[in-house]
Amino acid sequence: MTPPVFCAAHLLDSWDEARPQEAFAQLTMDDSPVRPDGTLVVARREELAEFLRHPAVRASDGIHNNLGAERPLIPLDLDGDTHRKYRRLLDPLFTPKRVAPLEESIRGRTNSLIDRFEPAGQAELMADFCGPLPTQVFIDLLGLPIADLQAFLDFKEAVVRPQGATVDEQQANMRAAGLRMYDYLADVLDDRRSRPPRDDLIAGFLATELEGERLTDTEIVDICYLLVIAGLDTVTSALACMLARFAEHPDERAAVVADPAMLPKAIEELMRYESPVPLGHRWVTEDIEIAGRRFPAGSMVEVVWAAANVDASAFPDPLNVDLSRARNAHVGFAAGPHRCLGSNLARLELRVALEEFHRRVPDYEVTPGQSISYTNYGVRAAIHLPISLRTSRRSEDSVLGATNA
Amino acid sequence: VRIDVDTSRCQGHALCVLNTAELFDLDEAGSRAVVLMDEVPAALLDQARMAVDGCPEGALAVTE
């Protein structure tokens, strides 16, 4: 089956699901890439930065909402002053300092997941680790019961990879899943109002004031809806891409096992190279010119973060992974006014997950006879990641652990 | 040597804060970077330059 074309790079001969980086790099060679349907494509790092800074560039056409939503998602589908108003509320909740206290609970969740598959000596890391971890962290962050985990996983799967034979069917399934999430979140708010306040994100939303007024239930639901989608699949996918990389590159894995302090830089480099969210769309409200290219009023533009991240004019030797790359102004978390709100929570989750994983499981390989499979539809992920744990180092470690305890 | 933040470009990614917390922080609103020292101490110069080069918005500038 031909994969659904969602991205200009998909159309290139060099497209490869496992290694799409070459096709993305090829996009940056073109002075003015355009899809066959006429959609203008922005691929070069410098052009992208200038384009996103332009005040006539919007994240919404004012008509359609992203991801099966009935109303504009806050803040993704908003622009200008309204967008800034909500970002002023949300930005402070996701700064490095604000997310830091979550570190211990993330570490605990990570270890509980490893406890479950470690004795078997093998795992399918998408189902056993990368899938559940970000959702568990998110449920903790919002202060929801962990028993609701499966409902969240089902919802994000239905929205990110909608089922259906036709686009209409997929849209209908996506909207149905969206309606269930709206109902669920509305019930949560009703329930929380009848209880004493707690110290979590939902309590924060219920207590907060925006320009002197409390948030309405509809606003809180719309914010949470976006957080659920934006916070779950993206971290899952990024983590899966990174573990897949380490499974297939023992030298790189050995380096981070030996020196976990390398991880923050290594994570930035893999965010650059893997670009789990490959692209976004923007709309132009008036005729503008960027880097010598005309973008007419009303046009929709495909902004390809994944291409900008392998642009040779911004990143020397861009197709080479250098875990200690020094100059790394990547746009794996997007850029401009709609840059990823949760990037610092994502960084924390990725760091803690990779630290603990490699402390507990320093040696592993793709299970012999099986292989990793990738999807690049919507979000790039290693959707099937079967690994076997090599035991020699583990038994040594547990002996050491016992001695030190 | 000093570092300036172009607040019209800064979007509060906070990568500079993560890289060099001695030198950068976010403002009280948590949305824009601020530089904590007028002069960058020699010991922090390399890290400071890395933060400048690593800013996704190109919002940091070094003045020698």
Interface residues (C-beta under 8 A of the other chain):
Chain A: A49 R53 R87 R88 D91 P92 L93 T95 P96 K97 R98 P264 E268 A326 R327 N328 A329 H330 V331 F333 A335 G336 P337 R339 S343 N344 R347
Chain B: R9 Q11 G12 H13 A14 L15 V17 L18 L26 A29 G30 S31 M50 D53 G54 C55 P56 E57 G58
